Amino acid sequence: MTTAPVSGDEAIDRAAIRAFTEEFGDRATRLPPVAIVIAAFNEEGAIGPVVESLPVTVAGLGAVTIVVSDGSVDATIKEAREAGALVCDVPVNRGQGAALRLGYRLAREGGARYIVTTDADGQYNPAEIESLIAPILADQADFVTGSRTLGSEETKDPVRKLGVRVFALTISVLTGQRITDTTFGLRAMRAEVTGAVLLEQPQYQASELLIGVITHGFRVAERPATIHRRQVGKSKKGNNALYALSFAKVVFGTWWRERRRRREPAARPAGHGPAAPGQLADQIIAREPGAAQARE
């Protein structure tokens, strides 16, 4: 028997998954149909009100909030737990993309059929979740993102506004799919979408996910949505120039990678049976790419 090597990121994920399932038991392995996933890094003062504002039902379906703490060293974890979220504590700060990727795994393998993402800073309106998930429930889309361009925004930063439009035009040209907002954090999707696309970016994962979804042939839609000013804390995106360069690198890198990869038919919606208590971590690890070779 040979054992496939485990990367550092995978080792971190496995340890976090096991701790999560041990802490929450059946609540982690028998999730309701909708999982709202949030990546959080040092969001004390913001995360509690955000979790409390999120619905426990979406379009008549039960919902749960999963917060992945990305190496937080403040009261983020305590606040999120007290507000009612299932919290996955990752002791290492790796980036929003890595935290969301882990959150997708927990939601998908825990039995959720639909995944919604929102940010930990309170800039998105939870009342708009139903309008985003509606096209998916009506079998008109597999992935729906909010759009400030179609909706509204409170930011007064002209450079950031321009960046949103430039990157929307860039991705629209590269993929052939008209997109008006590529970085909006409020999204809804079928759970299996997150397992079908390749997600490698520790940061700026929004564009990687969007390009991957489009190139895999999933149906993508946008809905008008609102982005408010951050009320607590500061943005972790850094200055506009650095953010734009890093984001552009991910956009073109992902597009080139997906262009070279062999296209596979998009997975159609399928049911996800709940895992038996205590078995979620083993199921997740067993289903990951390379697991079959490791067992031989």
C-alpha positions as CSV (number, residue, x, y, z in Angstrom):
1,M,0.0,0.0,0.0
2,T,1.3,3.5,-0.9
3,T,0.2,6.7,0.7
4,A,-0.1,9.8,-1.3
5,P,1.7,12.8,0.2
6,V,-0.5,15.3,2.0
7,S,0.1,19.0,1.3
8,G,0.4,21.6,4.0
9,D,-3.0,23.1,3.1
10,E,-4.6,19.7,3.0
11,A,-3.2,18.8,6.4
12,I,-4.6,22.1,7.8
13,D,-8.0,21.4,6.3
14,R,-8.2,17.9,7.6
15,A,-7.4,18.9,11.1
16,A,-10.0,21.7,10.9
17,I,-12.6,19.4,9.5
18,R,-12.1,16.8,12.2
19,A,-12.3,19.4,15.0
20,F,-15.5,20.9,13.4
21,T,-17.2,17.5,13.2
22,E,-16.2,16.5,16.7
23,E,-17.6,19.8,18.0
24,F,-20.9,19.9,16.2
25,G,-21.6,16.2,15.6
26,D,-25.0,15.7,13.8
27,R,-25.3,19.4,13.2
28,A,-22.3,19.2,11.0
29,T,-23.2,16.0,9.2
30,R,-26.9,16.6,8.6
31,L,-27.0,20.2,7.4
32,P,-30.3,21.8,6.2
33,P,-30.7,22.4,2.5
34,V,-29.1,25.9,2.5
35,A,-25.6,26.6,4.0
36,I,-24.6,30.3,4.3
37,V,-20.7,30.3,4.2
38,I,-18.7,33.1,5.6
39,A,-14.9,33.5,5.7
40,A,-13.8,35.7,8.6
41,F,-10.4,37.1,9.7
42,N,-10.3,39.3,12.8
43,E,-13.9,40.5,12.4
44,E,-14.6,41.2,16.1
45,G,-17.6,43.6,16.4
46,A,-18.8,42.8,12.9
47,I,-19.3,39.1,12.7
48,G,-21.8,38.8,15.5
49,P,-24.4,41.2,14.0
50,V,-23.8,39.7,10.6
51,V,-24.6,36.2,11.7
52,E,-27.6,37.3,13.8
53,S,-29.0,39.1,10.7
54,L,-28.9,36.0,8.5
55,P,-32.1,34.0,7.9
56,V,-32.8,30.6,9.4
57,T,-35.0,29.8,6.4
58,V,-34.5,30.8,2.7
59,A,-37.4,30.4,0.3
60,G,-39.0,28.0,2.8
61,L,-35.9,25.9,3.1
62,G,-33.9,25.5,6.3
63,A,-30.6,27.4,6.5
64,V,-27.5,27.3,8.7
65,T,-24.5,29.6,8.8
66,I,-21.0,28.2,8.7
67,V,-18.2,30.6,9.6
68,V,-14.6,29.6,8.8
69,S,-12.3,31.6,11.0
70,D,-9.1,32.2,8.9
71,G,-6.5,32.4,11.7
72,S,-8.4,35.0,13.8
73,V,-6.8,36.1,17.0
74,D,-9.5,38.4,18.3
75,A,-13.1,37.5,19.5
76,T,-14.3,36.5,16.0
77,I,-14.8,32.9,16.9
78,K,-16.6,33.6,20.2
79,E,-18.9,36.2,18.6
80,A,-19.8,33.9,15.7
81,R,-20.6,31.0,18.0
82,E,-22.7,33.1,20.4
83,A,-24.6,34.4,17.4
84,G,-25.6,30.8,16.4
85,A,-23.1,29.9,13.6
86,L,-21.3,26.6,13.2
87,V,-17.7,27.8,13.5
88,C,-14.7,26.0,11.9
89,D,-11.6,27.3,13.6
90,V,-8.5,27.3,11.3
91,P,-5.5,28.5,13.4
92,V,-3.5,29.6,10.3
93,N,-4.3,32.7,8.3
94,R,-4.2,31.6,4.6
95,G,-6.6,34.0,2.9
96,Q,-10.3,34.4,2.1
97,G,-10.1,32.0,-0.9
98,A,-8.7,29.1,1.2
99,A,-11.3,29.7,4.0
100,L,-14.2,29.7,1.5
101,R,-12.9,26.6,-0.2
102,L,-12.9,24.8,3.2
103,G,-16.4,26.2,3.9
104,Y,-17.6,24.8,0.6
105,R,-16.3,21.4,1.5
106,L,-18.0,21.4,4.9
107,A,-21.3,22.5,3.3
108,R,-21.2,20.2,0.4
109,E,-20.2,17.0,2.3
110,G,-22.4,17.9,5.2
111,G,-25.5,17.5,3.0
112,A,-26.4,21.1,2.0
113,R,-27.9,21.3,-1.5
114,Y,-27.4,25.0,-2.0
115,I,-24.6,27.3,-0.8
116,V,-24.8,31.0,-0.3
117,T,-21.7,33.2,0.5
118,T,-21.6,36.6,2.1
119,D,-18.9,38.6,3.8
120,A,-18.2,39.0,7.5
121,D,-18.1,42.8,7.4
122,G,-21.9,43.5,7.0
123,Q,-21.7,45.2,3.7
124,Y,-24.3,42.9,2.0
125,N,-28.1,42.8,2.6
126,P,-29.3,39.4,3.8
127,A,-32.8,40.2,2.6
128,E,-31.5,39.9,-1.0
129,I,-30.5,36.2,-0.5
130,E,-33.9,35.0,-1.6
131,S,-33.7,36.9,-4.9
132,L,-30.4,35.3,-5.7
133,I,-31.4,31.7,-4.9
134,A,-34.7,32.0,-6.7
135,P,-33.4,31.3,-10.2
136,I,-31.6,28.2,-8.9
137,L,-34.7,26.8,-7.2
138,A,-36.6,27.5,-10.5
139,D,-33.9,25.5,-12.4
140,Q,-33.0,28.6,-14.4
141,A,-29.4,28.9,-13.2
142,D,-26.7,27.0,-11.3
143,F,-24.8,30.0,-10.0
144,V,-26.1,33.5,-9.3
145,T,-24.1,36.5,-8.2
146,G,-25.3,39.8,-7.0
147,S,-24.3,42.9,-8.9
148,R,-23.8,46.4,-7.6
149,T,-23.7,47.6,-11.2
150,L,-27.3,46.4,-11.7
151,G,-28.2,47.4,-8.1
152,S,-26.5,50.0,-5.9
153,E,-23.4,50.8,-3.9
154,E,-22.5,53.3,-1.2
155,T,-18.8,53.5,-1.9
156,K,-17.4,56.9,-3.0
157,D,-14.1,55.4,-4.3
158,P,-13.9,56.3,-8.0
159,V,-10.9,54.0,-8.6
160,R,-12.6,51.0,-7.1
161,K,-15.8,51.7,-9.1
162,L,-13.7,51.9,-12.3
163,G,-12.0,48.6,-11.3
164,V,-15.3,46.8,-11.0
165,R,-16.3,47.8,-14.5
166,V,-12.9,47.1,-16.1
167,F,-12.6,43.6,-14.6
168,A,-16.3,42.9,-15.5
169,L,-15.5,43.8,-19.1
170,T,-12.3,41.8,-19.1
171,I,-13.9,38.6,-17.8
172,S,-16.9,39.1,-20.2
173,V,-14.5,39.2,-23.2
174,L,-12.4,36.3,-22.0
175,T,-15.3,34.0,-21.3
176,G,-18.0,35.1,-23.7
177,Q,-20.4,35.5,-20.8
178,R,-21.7,39.0,-20.0
179,I,-20.8,39.8,-16.4
180,T,-21.3,43.2,-14.8
181,D,-19.7,42.6,-11.3
182,T,-17.0,40.0,-10.8
183,T,-16.2,40.6,-7.1
184,F,-19.5,40.7,-5.4
185,G,-19.4,38.6,-2.2
186,L,-23.1,37.7,-2.0
187,R,-23.7,34.7,-4.2
188,A,-25.8,31.6,-4.4
189,M,-25.0,28.3,-6.1
190,R,-25.8,24.6,-6.3
191,A,-23.5,22.8,-3.8
192,E,-22.0,20.5,-6.5
193,V,-20.8,23.5,-8.5
194,T,-18.1,24.1,-5.8
195,G,-16.8,20.5,-6.2
196,A,-16.8,20.6,-10.0
197,V,-14.5,23.6,-10.4
198,L,-10.8,23.8,-9.6
199,L,-10.2,26.2,-6.7
200,E,-6.6,26.9,-5.9
201,Q,-6.3,30.6,-5.0
202,P,-5.8,31.5,-1.4
203,Q,-7.0,35.0,-2.2
204,Y,-9.1,36.7,-4.8
205,Q,-11.1,33.5,-5.3
206,A,-14.2,35.3,-6.6
207,S,-12.8,35.5,-10.1
208,E,-11.4,32.0,-10.1
209,L,-14.8,30.6,-9.0
210,L,-16.7,32.7,-11.6
211,I,-14.4,31.8,-14.5
212,G,-14.4,28.1,-13.5
213,V,-18.2,28.0,-13.3
214,I,-18.5,29.6,-16.7
215,T,-15.9,27.4,-18.5
216,H,-17.5,24.3,-17.0
217,G,-20.8,25.2,-18.7
218,F,-22.8,25.9,-15.7
219,R,-25.7,28.4,-16.1
220,V,-24.7,31.8,-14.6
221,A,-27.0,34.7,-13.8
222,E,-26.8,38.1,-12.0
223,R,-29.3,39.9,-9.9
224,P,-29.4,43.5,-8.7
225,A,-27.9,43.8,-5.2
226,T,-26.6,46.4,-2.8
227,I,-23.3,46.9,-1.2
228,H,-23.1,49.1,1.9
229,R,-20.2,50.9,3.5
230,R,-18.3,48.9,6.1
231,Q,-19.4,50.0,9.5
232,V,-16.9,48.2,11.7
233,G,-13.2,47.6,11.1
234,K,-11.1,48.2,8.0
235,S,-11.0,46.5,4.6
236,K,-8.3,43.9,4.2
237,K,-8.0,44.2,0.4
238,G,-5.1,46.7,0.7
239,N,-4.5,49.7,-1.6
240,N,-6.2,49.9,-4.9
241,A,-3.1,49.4,-7.1
242,L,-1.9,46.3,-5.3
243,Y,-5.4,44.8,-5.2
244,A,-5.9,45.5,-8.9
245,L,-2.6,43.8,-9.9
246,S,-3.2,40.8,-7.7
247,F,-6.7,40.4,-9.0
248,A,-5.6,40.8,-12.6
249,K,-3.0,38.1,-12.1
250,V,-5.7,35.7,-10.8
251,V,-8.1,36.5,-13.7
252,F,-5.6,35.9,-16.5
253,G,-4.0,33.0,-14.8
254,T,-7.3,31.2,-14.2
255,W,-8.5,31.9,-17.7
256,W,-5.3,30.5,-19.2
257,R,-5.4,27.5,-16.9
258,E,-9.0,26.7,-17.8
259,R,-8.4,27.2,-21.5
260,R,-5.7,24.6,-21.4
261,R,-7.7,22.1,-19.3
262,R,-9.9,19.5,-21.0
263,R,-13.4,20.7,-20.7
264,E,-15.7,18.2,-18.9
265,P,-19.5,18.2,-19.0
266,A,-21.1,20.2,-16.2
267,A,-22.4,18.0,-13.4
268,R,-26.2,18.1,-13.2
269,P,-27.9,18.6,-9.9
270,A,-27.8,15.5,-7.7
271,G,-28.9,14.7,-4.2
272,H,-26.4,14.6,-1.4
273,G,-27.3,12.1,1.3
274,P,-26.3,13.2,4.8
275,A,-23.2,11.5,6.4
276,A,-23.5,9.3,9.4
277,P,-22.5,11.1,12.6
278,G,-18.7,11.2,13.0
279,Q,-18.0,10.2,9.4
280,L,-17.9,13.6,7.6
281,A,-14.2,14.1,7.8
282,D,-13.5,10.6,6.5
283,Q,-16.0,11.1,3.6
284,I,-14.5,14.5,2.7
285,I,-10.9,13.1,2.6
286,A,-12.0,10.0,0.7
287,R,-13.7,12.0,-2.0
288,E,-10.9,14.4,-2.7
289,P,-8.8,13.9,-5.9
290,G,-6.0,11.5,-5.4
291,A,-7.7,9.6,-2.6
292,A,-8.3,6.5,-4.7
293,Q,-4.6,6.2,-5.6
294,A,-3.7,6.6,-1.9
295,R,-5.8,3.6,-1.0
296,E,-4.2,1.3,-3.6
